[in-house]
Amino acid sequence: MSSIRVRFAPSPTGYLHVGGARTALFNWLYARHTKGTFVLRIEDTDRARNTPEAVRVLFEGLQWLGLDWDEGPLPDGSVRGDRGPYFQSERSAIYDRALRLLLDRNQAYESDGAIRFRMPRKKIVVEDLICGEVGFDCTLEQDFVIQRKDGSPVFHLVNVVDDLDMGISHVIRGEDHLSNTPKHLALAAALGGTAPRYAHIPLILNRSGSKMSKRDLGASLSEYLDGGYLPQAVRNYLCLLGWSLRENRELFSIEEAVERFELGQIHRSNARFDADKLLWMNGSYLRSLSPQEILPHAERWLESAGYPTGKWAPGYLQEVVLLVKEKVKTGKELVEWARPFLEEEVRFQPSAVKRFLNPDGIRALRELLADLSAAPDFAPSALEARFHSLAQVHGTSVRTYVHPARVATTGREVGPSLYPTLTILGKDRVLQRLRRAIETVAS
Ligand code: GLU
């Protein structure tokens, strides 16, 4: 282990914002790159919001992204590392000691029942590893409260006390905290400690160019967890919100990111959140997965959509998943596309029925039904040959059969390639569905 010690210090709010996830990721990348230590510290001094559920959401998000920590609390209630667990709500003795020290040194004083810190009135320069030298004129700065009237310590105090106590060498956090840093430097100096180096990561902007907030679509990590995204795709995308490989390549492995990650390369300009790009990236990760890799993900998505996967032979599910994964971008879509293979009843899209199960379409289905009933071989290539010769016999194009057949067997206008779809469904189900479509529409 090197002497580098970084921390992710979230306040549990009940959800993990993509900005927070990115902060965690950058800390983790830096720790792994430098063979340092990654600490998880829960800043839960706000009692109103401090619920076990809110902390669980943090654990869940970090674990899903694969960001393991070396010190701090674990979800099962145990502690990683030989110190911790680092819940600020459990560390009041440490903050009391720091307050007493500041009072004794006359760096703090009581006023109206609260305790205020004597802020030095001077210019303070933050030497930020990302933003460069940033000067703050604190000559008019007010002394600020570090302990409220009710005895609770304020964020600035606990944040700095903990960074010193935990030997944090680098504070990597969102740029929204840059303006707090003069206060933090002053507190660290008053406590007689060596302040960590600071690295403030630029903001994430939404589509309209303002700071991405809780209310923006796609702002919460849980949307990706529940929406059938792959953690490796989300992680890759989060890397790009402020960092890049510096070559024209956006898809890279986490190992590559660990190897190449440098704080000095984090961009100074704000990052723009692009949900479409993340979607694209997810699709491209999905397509690149091998059958063995994709199956556990697919099973999880199917299970949570209400399809007990134990019901099918593993080989069958695998065939279905491999067929549909070529064209879908998320697990949610994958479930939609897989439905016709997992349900007996076809769910017809009204628009598809209207467009392709018209009188012409039904006539085509009747011809197809007669033809396929006699098919000895249901392999994709054999089916393709039959569709083509059928079209030739009737002097029409193969599309005349393909579209109605897709709607009849899957209910959908767009879907995976038709011939392998029919092969996987198998002759019995295909003939049955063709018949049912003809009856349903004809009646
Ligand atoms: N609890 C603070 C936050 O979530 C931590 C700030 C910091 O990393 O120093 O914004």
Residues whose N, C-alpha, C, O or C-beta is under 5 A from the ligand:
A	BS01	LIG	A9 P10 S11 E43 R173
